């Protein structure tokens, strides 16, 4: 059994506000979120960092990022969306499992990210996650 928090989220051992999951990836909201609609996208396979990322896993994460980013745009109408991969000690992270952050931005947010900026609580995250899931379902229905 891994001590990795994200692997435990993938296994369903730790609750998370999941917005998307497929065979290869999971996208969820975390209680230490930066802005409303902040989603983390990770591979279901434990990949410690970007340097260990294989092409197939990178492509799967990229597809999930694109779908979830469009859904965040639909659900939250941000002025912009920052995408960044920041795991490792230098980034102040304690989770060593490859993941990418999608952070909705508004002009007054600035670009500085302090960890954690907000702790909205599970009920708020579930409401935000429901809005993104609805946008994902609407996109899938429109194809």
N, C-alpha and C positions, 0 to 999 in steps of 0.2 A: 504494500500500500504506500502510495506516494504521500509526502507531506505537503505537496503543492496545493495551495488554496484553489487555483483554477482547475486542477484535475479533480478536486473534490466537488467543485461546482458542476463540472461536466458529468460526474458520477451521480449528481443529485444529492450528495451528502451535506452540502451547504446551500441554503436557499439563496436564490438570486432572482432578480426581475428580468427574466429572459424575454428578449424581443424577437429573436430568430435562432433557429437551430436547424442544421441539416446533418448529413452523414459526417461531414468533415469539420464543421465550424459551429461556434456558439457565439451569440451576441447578447450582452446583458448589461444592466445598469448596476452600478455599485454605490454603496452608501457614502463613499468618499468622492462623490461626483463634483465636477468643476462647475458645470452649468446645467440647467434643466435640459434634458434630452441627451446628456453625455452618455455614450455607449462604448463599451469595450468589446472588440471583436477578437476572438482567439481561435486557434486551431483546437480541435478536440484531442488531437495527438499532442503529447507533451513534447514541446520543442523549447529548449531552454532560452534561446535568444535568436536574433535575426541571422547570426552567422551560421547557425545550425539548420536554418530553414531550407527545405528542399523545394524544387520547382513546383511540384504538384500541390504541396501544402500552401505555398505562397500564392498559387493561382486560386485555390479554393478560398483562402482568406480574402484575396482581392475581389472575387465575385461577391462574397458576403458583404464586404465593405461598400461596394457600389450599391447593392440593394438596400442596405440599411441606411446609407447616406441619403438616398432618394427619399426613403420613408421618414427620416428625421426632418428633411426639408419640407415634406408635406405636412407633417404633424406639428412642427414648431415654427415654421416660416422664419428661420434665422437669416440674418444678413450675410452670413458666411458660415463655413464649417471647417474647423481645423482638423487635420488628420495627422497623428504622429505616433511613432513607435518609440516608447521610452521605458525599457525595462533594464534593470541592472542597478548596481549600487550607486553609480554616478548619477543616475536619474532619481535617486532617493527611493527606489522601488524595493520592496521586500519580496515580491512575487517574481520568480524566475521561470516564467512560462511566456513564450512569445505572444504578444497581444498588441493591438493597435487601438488607439483612442480616437473617437469621433466626437468632437466638441462643438456644439452650436455656438456661434459668436454673434454678438451684437456690437454695434459701434462703441458703446460705452463700456464693454467688458475689458478692453485692452487685451494684450497678448500674454501677459504674465500669468503663470500658473503656479499657485501655491498649493501644497498638498496638506491635508484636504481642505478645500475651500468651503464646502457645504456638506451637511449631513442631513439630507431631507427626510430620512425615515422611510421605512419600507412601504407605507401606504402611499406616499407621494411618488416613490419610484414605480410602484405598480400602476398608478394612474398614467405616468409618463410612458411606461412600457406598453400599456394598453393602446395609447394613441399611436405609437410606432407600429405595433402589430396590426392595427386597423389599416394604416397606410400601406403596409406590406401586403395585406390581403386584398386591398383595392387594386394595387398594382398587378398582383397575380391574376385577378379577375379580369383586368383590362387587356391582358395579353392575348 
